[in-house]
């Protein structure tokens, strides 16, 4: 087996000419003192411990001045390890990569010690010119400072550099040219009810279950019979993974009688298998197509005879949040009448505008129109959680909503739960 460079631990060796102990780190000999002495071995242990803690990189005192490109490369190794949950990359890895891209483009060849507040403002301006929202820009700047904080922790960046970057204030609403985003609002029950007939039956059950329990979209995708305790009149569901598990917190979701009726048929399968599977949706879709078949069975393909042995895409073992959201978006397009030219415009554009810049301009125009239509008519699964939070707060108070949603602080619940304006109106009606 070939040897992987940089993986073996450097050995404690003897320099014959001087009689000193020496260790070679990245091509540089570091002398530790007289060979065989306790002091030299302690110095060796210290250097190797720092080297391992630094991701098998040389200690900072041996590297000299780092460029920003080198710092980003080292930080990326930390990100790959730290932002991985249960063997899968989290979305934070992609967000960090997007935030650091303008830093590398503008100042990649510059030294870390030369990156100051004005440079950070220039990177922020590049984000603004790219059309990012104000909140997205502020989060990106925070991720950049997080990289420098990691550099200070690992003695790659001088603390004064991070202290200077902390002086850059966040963009404030109404005092910047950056666009604002609308807060996530609850979705009405009438809108959900209009969408349900256009959803696959499995996804429709997921929507109803999430609406009744107020769980997160990822939590409804991950539910398995093994995770559900069916004893008592109220069942409990403890997800195998959730947003705050890295903080040592436990998440418990309570399942009432109506939600139990939805979930009960899915608990009959193997306890380690996910309840809501895309394969079930695909099987039911093909069954509906077969029922609507007009060609006699003795002609054409029979069910199951025209399957590819190795399809490029196969139905997964469970829904994830993006596929769950896409299924809801497609149902909204059918339910609320998205124009056909916006739903499938590529082929028509190719026929109408065979070549040239005119076709590209028309494609961009229709994509923008489709994005605006979806923003006005489609809803996301996370809005179901906001709807449940608003109803819980209205009927049972803020503390009950906080417990059901699994928030450690009421301030977080207030973001999800819309204030009950009807109570305010009733109070003013009495006193005013």
Helices and strands as residue ranges (DSSP letters): E 13-15, E 20-25, E 28-34, H 38-53, H 60-63, H 68-82, E 84-85, E 88-89, H 91-107, G 112-114, H 117-129, H 134-153, H 159-165, H 189-196, H 201-213, H 217-221, G 225-227, E 228-229, E 235-237, G 245-247, E 253-255, H 257-263, G 264-268, H 278-291, H 321-335, H 340-343, H 346-352, H 357-377, H 381-396, H 398-405, H 410-416, H 421-431
